[in-house]
Amino acid sequence: MVERKQLKLGAFMRPVSLHAGAWRYPGAYPDANFNFKHIVSFAQKLEQAKFDAFFMADHLAVLNMPIEALKRSHTVTSFEPFTLLSALAALTEKIGLVATASTTFDAPYHIARRFASLDHISGGRAGWNIVTTSNPDAALNFGLEEHMEHDERYGRAREFYDVVTGLWDSFADDAFIRDTESGIFFDPDRMHVLGHKGAELSVRGPLNIARSPQGWPVIVQAGQSEAGRQLAAETAEVVFAAPRDLDTAKPMYADIKGRMQRVGRNPDHLKILPAAFIVVGDTVDEAKAKRAKLDSLVHYDSAIAQLSITLGHDASKFDPDAPLPEIPESNASKSGREQAIRLAQRENLTVRQLAQRLGGYGGLAFVGTPATIADEMEKWLDERGSDGFNVVFPFLPQGLNDVADRVIPELQRRGLFRKEYEGTTLREHLGLPRPENRFFAPAAHAAQ
Ligand SMILES: Cc1cc2nc3c(=O)[nH]c(=O)nc-3n(C[C@H](O)[C@H](O)[C@H](O)COP(=O)(O)O)c2cc1C
């Protein structure tokens, strides 16, 4: 019997949730961003549910939203990911730990060391979400007056990847012989000095860390543009995409996997996991009511400020409780404007409801019972819209518990999700090969 293709599930962790109203939801932990005990309980619950990975986003500045919105947003602050994930590594055993790190504002030697360390500490569970950082305010925190141009950022990211992976291959897996008799700690013939001098970066090497359990931590990428997709096709093993529906997801899925084939990579060696906001109810109506309540907790002033940006038009003068009026074209994002207008029409939303929906969480959402949510996930998998999802919880802890205790068993019952971890490393969970060392053939010593 051909084995059923399995879903891969990450948890897109903002400890309070990504939804702007979540910290005000009844039963939520508004202080979770800096309450380590709560975050540990989330990670352990996710591990019991056999999630592939705990994913920690990161930003190098407070988010660049209007202060009216920022002052009401719990996403304004969060822990530095390596510090947090290193601590979680000691308190979990199997779940993957993915940290975001920027190729624009960091140095490759630093990044290579931190991820190799996290991979050793966690026993092979580390992943690197490569970002080029789109928030221009980050530049101001790193001694720069202007943000690097998009194409230049991606050019640097590509070279950065070569340098970091080259550093991870500094030592053969068997370089550390630690021979107490002869007193030789490592074999210098099994050490490679990178000696990289490129357009953007200059790094001598070697890395002062032994090759880590996974060889390389898993490479994750979240860029959407042409340059982002190409970087993903050449380098990534997981993509955190953000399509809004299956119709937009399918061509993106085919495009990235097609690009992989053109650069000679096996398309199965990359898992595309769109972010999906999941709200569970006993009935579809109950789930929708939970979402409506959550959206209603997004303050109107901040929601309308965000909606004005999306529409490219001042929406503050509109009647909040009337349908969206005609919006003239503007210079702002065309796709954002059109999507907002279509959403308002499709769901018959008032200006207030539209603003609160988009101001809360505007992306792909599965809102329903465990069975309807599983139906949708299955459809995405079967129709090649994704290989799984990066789950966004609407509010925590309850929204996370609902997915873990109700949706996961339904997926398991259908044979769509694991009941036990396949192994101990993130690569094993995701079905990804361990990369060979580009400078050393495997176990050459053993063969002699
Ligand atoms: C699911 C998801 C998660 C992301 N997480 C982060 C993050 O933690 N930090 C960050 O700076 N950017 C993050 N991004 C932004 C992307 O790295 C990228 O800048 C954005 O998607 C724009 O892509 P482009 O520059 O290729 O157009 C995320 C994007 C997505 C879709």
The ligand as an SDF file (V2000), in Angstrom:
LIG
                    3D

 31 33  0  0  0  0  0  0  0  0999 V2000
    5.0850   33.2320    7.6430 C   0  0  0  0  0  0  0  0  0  0  0  0
    6.0960   34.3330    7.5670 C   0  0  0  0  0  0  0  0  0  0  0  0
    6.9300   34.6050    8.6450 C   0  0  0  0  0  0  0  0  0  0  0  0
    7.8610   35.6540    8.5960 C   0  0  0  0  0  0  0  0  0  0  0  0
    8.6460   35.8960    9.6790 N   0  0  0  0  0  0  0  0  0  0  0  0
    9.5070   36.9350    9.6490 C   0  0  0  0  0  0  0  0  0  0  0  0
   10.2940   37.2510   10.8010 C   0  0  0  0  0  0  0  0  0  0  0  0
   10.2050   36.5940   11.8280 O   0  0  0  0  0  0  0  0  0  0  0  0
   11.1380   38.2970   10.7280 N   0  0  0  0  0  0  0  0  0  0  0  0
   11.2680   39.0540    9.5930 C   0  0  0  0  0  0  0  0  0  0  0  0
   12.0870   39.9940    9.5990 O   0  0  0  0  0  0  0  0  0  0  0  0
   10.5230   38.7900    8.5020 N   0  0  0  0  0  0  0  0  0  0  0  0
    9.6460   37.7670    8.5080 C   0  0  0  0  0  0  0  0  0  0  0  0
    8.8750   37.4980    7.4010 N   0  0  0  0  0  0  0  0  0  0  0  0
    9.0050   38.3740    6.2170 C   0  0  0  0  0  0  0  0  0  0  0  0
    9.8000   37.7050    5.1000 C   0  0  0  0  0  0  0  0  0  0  0  0
   11.0830   37.3360    5.5320 O   0  0  0  0  0  0  0  0  0  0  0  0
    9.9160   38.6420    3.9020 C   0  0  0  0  0  0  0  0  0  0  0  0
   10.6260   39.7950    4.2510 O   0  0  0  0  0  0  0  0  0  0  0  0
    8.5510   39.0630    3.3950 C   0  0  0  0  0  0  0  0  0  0  0  0
    7.7720   37.9150    3.2060 O   0  0  0  0  0  0  0  0  0  0  0  0
    8.6860   39.8370    2.0830 C   0  0  0  0  0  0  0  0  0  0  0  0
    9.3080   39.0230    1.1390 O   0  0  0  0  0  0  0  0  0  0  0  0
   10.0970   39.6210   -0.0980 P   0  0  0  0  0  0  0  0  0  0  0  0
   11.1470   40.5540    0.4500 O   0  0  0  0  0  0  0  0  0  0  0  0
   10.7090   38.4250   -0.7930 O   0  0  0  0  0  0  0  0  0  0  0  0
    9.0670   40.3580   -0.8920 O   0  0  0  0  0  0  0  0  0  0  0  0
    7.9450   36.4510    7.4340 C   0  0  0  0  0  0  0  0  0  0  0  0
    7.1180   36.1750    6.3410 C   0  0  0  0  0  0  0  0  0  0  0  0
    6.1990   35.1470    6.3970 C   0  0  0  0  0  0  0  0  0  0  0  0
    5.3250   34.9000    5.1910 C   0  0  0  0  0  0  0  0  0  0  0  0
  1  2  1  0
  2  3  1  0
  2 30  2  0
  3  4  2  0
  4  5  1  0
  4 28  1  0
  5  6  2  0
  6  7  1  0
  6 13  1  0
  7  8  2  0
  7  9  1  0
  9 10  1  0
 10 11  2  0
 10 12  1  0
 12 13  2  0
 13 14  1  0
 14 15  1  0
 14 28  1  0
 15 16  1  0
 16 17  1  0
 16 18  1  0
 18 19  1  0
 18 20  1  0
 20 21  1  0
 20 22  1  0
 22 23  1  0
 23 24  1  0
 24 25  2  0
 24 26  1  0
 24 27  1  0
 28 29  2  0
 29 30  1  0
 30 31  1  0
M  END
$$$$
